[in-house]
Structure formats: structure tokens, C-alpha cells
Amino acid sequence: MTRKCRDIEHSLVAKGFLKEMKGRRHIMFWFMNRGKKTPIFTFMSHGANEVGDDLIGDMSKQVKLKKVEFLNLVDCTLTAKAYFEKMVLDGHIKQESAAG
């Protein structure tokens, strides 16, 4: 199972992640809450066209999801609101810092 890098990038940004270049080789995605970075992040290689199954597994762990949940996030069946609520429920983000 693979996903196009551009699809992952667009989906993560639409779900509240900030895209940053890290050097010339990687793109970092930080989950943002009220304009601040949270400890939730992932990254992928700059210039790659597709992300394979192994990297999808790694990225899903980094954003605190199971692989199927990460694919739902990328495929837009897991909404930004639902993802945020899951992060709160699972204790990765504090409730008092709820998104706007």
C-alpha cells in the first residue's frame, strides 16, 4: 500500500500540521494547536513521489495513530476535528488547549 507524497502533504496541512523544510532532504510536519507546535510530528523525504508501506507505518506511529487511522487521515475520512479530539482523549494534547 502506497500513497503519493503530495496527497499526504496536502492532507496533513489541511488537518492542522505545519510544513517545514529540515535541511534540503526532509520535510517536517508539526501538529499545531493554537499557533504552537505540539510534540506530534512526522517527516518525509523531500523529492520523493510515493511513500511505501513501511514509511506509512513509521509516520502513523509518529502522529500517534494506527496505520489504518493514518490512512484515514490522509484519505480524509478522519477529519481534523476527530483527529484533534483523539489526541486529547489519548492524552497527547491537553484539553485546556483546545483548538479554536
N, C-alpha and C positions, 0 to 999 in steps of 0.2 A: 504494500500500500504506500503510495507516494502522494505528495501534494506539491503544487507549484509554489515556489518561494514567494512570488508576487501575491498569490492568494493568501498565504499565511501572513505576510506583511500587512496587507490591506485589512485583513480580519483583526489582527492584533491591535492595530492602530484604531480601528473602529470600536474595539472593545475597551479602550482606555489605556493602552500601552503607549509609551513614548519611544519613538525610534531614535537611536543614537548610533553614530559610527564609532567603532572602537578600533582605532588604528585604520589600516587600509584593508584589513582582511575579514572583519566581523561586523555585524550589525547587532546591537544590543536592543532589547525591548524591555522597558521597565514598566510595571503596572503602576499607574498613577492614582493617587487619591487626594482630592482637594489640592491639586497642583504640586504634590510632593511625591517623590519616589517611594515606593514600598519595597520591602525585601523580596518581592516577587519579580523575577526577571527570567528572560531566556535570550538566546542569541543564535544566529546562524551565519554561515559564511557569505561574505559579500561576493556577488558574481555567480553564485550557484543558481541553477534553473529549477531544480527539484530537491525536495527533502525526502529521503528514504525512510523506511520503517524504523530503523534503529535510531536515527536522529529524532524522528517523531516521538519515540518513546522517551528519549532524553529530554526533549523540550516539554513534554507533558509533565514529567516529574518536576522540572524547574518551575513550572507555573502552577504546581500543586494540584494537578488533575490526573485522572487515569487516562490512558491512551485514547479510549473511546470518547471520553469527555473532551479531551483536547481537540479531537477531530470534529466533534460537535461545535466547539468554539470556533474553529476555523471554517466549518461549513455553515455557520450562522444559525444552527438550531439551538445553541446555548447562547442566550442573549448576554449583553454586557451587564444588565441588572442581575440576572440569575448568577452570573459568574461572581460578581461582587458579593452578593448575598451568600454564596457558597464559601467564599474566602472569609467572610465574617463568621459564619456558622462553624467553619473548621478551625477558627482561631488564628488565621493568618493576618487578619486585619481587625483592629478594634472597632467595636460598634459605635463608639462616640465619634469616630472619624468618618461617619457615613458620607458617601459621595452625594454631591449636590443635587 
